[in-house]
Amino acid sequence: MVWCLRVTILSLVISQGADGRGKPEVVSVVGRAGESAVLGCDLLPPAGRPPLHVIEWLRFGFLLPIFIQFGLYSPRIDPDYVGRVRLQKGASLQIEGLRAEDQGWYECRVLFLDQHSPEDDSANGSWVHLTVNSPPQFLETPPQVLEVQELEPVTLRCVARGSPQPQVTWKLRGQDLGQGQGQVQVRNGTLWIRQVERGSSGVYTCQASSSEGSASHATQLLVLGISEGTSPCLVPSSVAGPPVIVVPPKNSTVNASQDVSLACRAEAYPTNLTYSWFQDNINVFHISRLQPRVRILVDGSLRLQATQPDDAGRYTCVPSNGLRRPPSASAYLTVLYPAQVTAMPPETPLPVGMRGVIRCPVRANPPLLFVSWTKDGQALQLDKLPGWSQGPEGSLIIALGNEDALGEYSCTPYNSLGTAGPSPVTRVLLKAPPAFLERPKEEYFQEVGRELLIPCSAQGDPPPAISWAKVGRGLQGQAQVDSNSSLILRPLTKEANGRWECTASNAVARVATSTHVYVLGTSPHVVTNVSVVPLPKGANVSWEPGFDGGYLQRFSVWYTPLAKRPDRTHHDWVSLAVPVGAAYLLVPGLQPHTQYQFSVLAQNKLGSGPFSEIILSAPEGLPTTPAAPRLPPTEMPPPLSPPRGLVAVRTPRGVLLHWEPPELVPETLDGYVLEGRQGSQGWEVLDRAVAGTELQLLVPGLIKDVLYEFRLVALAGSYVSEPSNTANVSTSGLEVYPSRTQLPGLLPQPVLAGVVGGVCFLGVAVLVSILAACLTNRRRAARRRRKRLRQDAPLIFSPPGKSAPRRNTSVDENYEWDSEFPGDMELLETLHLGLTGLRPRPEAEPELDAKVPEEGSGLPTTAQAPGPEARCAALREEFLAFRRRRDATRARLPVYRQPVPHPEQATLL
């Protein structure tokens, strides 16, 4: 009640001001217990030297001001705030080591002594409300070990405070009990068990949590049971477990050279606890600078003496009783110290004619405020040195290195705690920066697999180091640098394509130059900056093409719904061809408000590049329109849906098509019809008899470097479905193709014309060859007949007074006998006539160039021929006599080539 009255009075005072003239500004400040907070007050003039004044800070509820400052005199401070308050910028008040009781209303007053109006003096107050947040702290906890008789009730009470008010929860063996159930009830931080059972034993943990942290307390509950014939005995609560940290370490801030303690207390059963402390995961006793100054107390606390700036960091407490994995808790130690220079080099080189920096290596906590510089023992005035400035970290920046920069420099850093002193002197020297002697060309073009040498050399004082690096994604194992600092790419690969940078650096400067390497004879590079703009039932996809590998590249856009359909085990990617030269494509026919995945693929004659990154986008919906009128049953479309998810996959044997069967089939599915086309040509039927049980089909015989489109139509009885989705595939880059095409309709017209022309030419050539052979044989036969007719027949074959017509008796008129003497040919012919003389022969027309006997020639036409035996004997005798004459003639002639006997002659003999 008293507190509410005070707040009401304060509100009236604030709303009316000191004299009711105006409403002062009210500021709220939030701090955390143990830390610091600044209460702002801007009543002093912002510029110039203020008049003589007195600064007072009052706290609501206190009779006297808690802080009074007059001029350079020591301030008067309330005993509760001694050592914790001091003035900051202007009249602002900083309170360190905040406590929960520091929360409340504070008023800042500045009394100007040269003003004579008391009303004006009291009207310049400024109110600030300080809220102190604190982590949870237990006010009441149950004992660490509690023994309870079986079937007896037990109450465990935990009360905690903090700002904001913490929430208290209970856990049993690590499991949250919530509001409890059965025999266990939890209300307002109190745990109540109606009847303790043996299963109720265990470690109960009370945890208080808020936005400022948490605190926990563990109680080991032991159940006393009664054994038969014995007195009550102690039943172990449960299997012994690892420790529970009940007092974890807290973040601490300490000034350098002061001592600090980090608390850590744990509870366990059994209670044989040992504590270990680590700084940044290293045992504190293994750090040489900490060994002589650190101790671990019996209660587990860490004691660190004479802290140093390097002692700052994360400290972890690990209690252990030898059971299972021990717990751990960490806290951060902050060490405050004046700004100090770490390691000033004795010499600082600066580049001649270039921008140079003289650094002051500083560390400070609180942060650095400013750095002062001296040159040759005199304070450095930067405003009198054109082109000289100071960086945010205190370094000296010299726009142009020349002789004016020569000298000895020293820096002195400052922070809110002061300075540790000036740095040692560093002497500035002028050095020659790197300069390129030979630069690489702007661009290099080379075929893949070959070697590429890119020169780069530089000079400087000291001599610079040359290094090469690929801009963007690096190249491992293939880039080498020779003794002349030239870049060697051996062998040149697709990954080497891109911008390369040559860097020359020494102690004073770093310069760089770059070149672009184009690797020819490769598949395209990945496209970049893919963008998808959603449209009503569609999307506009655009991208930036990558390097084409030295060949014309084409693009295709691939997309699929993000959500996988339950009746399919894979995503159905659909591809759309992009017109040549375009870097965008409008994808129609998408479902509105459905997430789709989009990717772009580049292809050239050597193959496909990598897919681009996947972009997600959802098409927009169209405005709502009236529903279309329902058709009568006789006009309803046939209930046969098209095949689904047609996908084309390239293989070395051709293109493999995959699809899913139609969702709606009125009766048995008879099959499919495969259609295809090349580019923008019309659709051609490729296969009319694809079985209805098939879900994939290999299409061989495609032409290389051509973009094809395929689609399917389902057939079921008298129903024909709509065409399926179109599957696009490019044959660029395929290495193996069937030699015989099965898709003549898809051949390009020039190729088809060449094939037809070649077949026709081959047919004409074969026909001409046959006619020429026939004509040559006829002429050869005619020459042989004329030759035989010019020779006289042997007289023994014609009886005296009789004459017979001359006949062509060659065995094969198409066979040319190889005989050196004409007598052999005629004798064999006569023998053949003799052997066949008895067989009746039909009258034949006179042969060409043959002499036909005239009527009235006086030759009898019905002369009796001798018998066959006699005639054959006569022929044989005459033939043998002829051979003897021939052999005698050959003996008298010069050496002659012996004729090769013919099988036909041997057969006749």
Secondary structure, 3 states (H helix, E strand, C coil): CHHHHHHHHHHHHHHHCCCCCCCCCEEEEEEECCCCEEECCCCCCCCCCCCCEEEEEEECCCCCCCEEEECCCCCEECHHHCCCEEECCCCCEEECCCCHHHCEEEEEEEEECCCCCHHHHHCCCEEEEEEEEEEEEEEECCCCEEEEECCCCEEEECEEEEECCCEEEEEECCEECCCCCCCEEEECCEEEECCCCHHHCEEEEEEEEECCEEEEEEEEEEEEEECCCCCEEEECCCCCEEEEEEECCCCEEEECCCCEEECCEEEEECCCCEEEEEECCEEHHHCCCCHHHEEECCCCCEEECCCCHHHCEEEEEEEECCCCCCCCEEEEEEEEEEEEECCCCCEEEEECCCCEEECCCEEEECCEEEEEEEECCEECCHHHCCCEEECCCCCEEECCCCHHHCEEEEEEEEECCEECCCCCCEEEEEECCCEEEECCCCEEEEECCCCEEECCEEECCCCCEEEEEECCCCCCCCEEECCCCCEEECCCCHHHCEEEEEEEECCCCEEEEEEEEEEECCCCCCCEEEEEEEEECEEEEEEECCCCCCCCCEEEEEEEECCCCCCCCCCCCEEEECCCCCCEEEEECCCCCCCEEEEEEEEECCEECCCCCCEEECCECCCCCCCCCCCCHHHCCCCCCCCEEEEEEEECCEEEEEEECCCCCCCCCCEEEEEEEECCCCCEEEEEEEECCCCEEEECCCCCCCEEEEEEEEEECCEECCCCCCEEEECCCCCCCCCCCCCHHHCCHHHHHHHHHHHHHHHHHHHHHHHHHHHHHHHHHHHHHHHHHCCCCCHHHCCCCCCCCCCCCCCCCCCCCCCCCHHHHHHHHHHHHHHCCCCCCCCCCCCCCCCCCCCCCCCCCCCCCCCHHHHHHHHHHHHHHHHHHHHHHHHHCCCCCCCCCCHHHHHHC
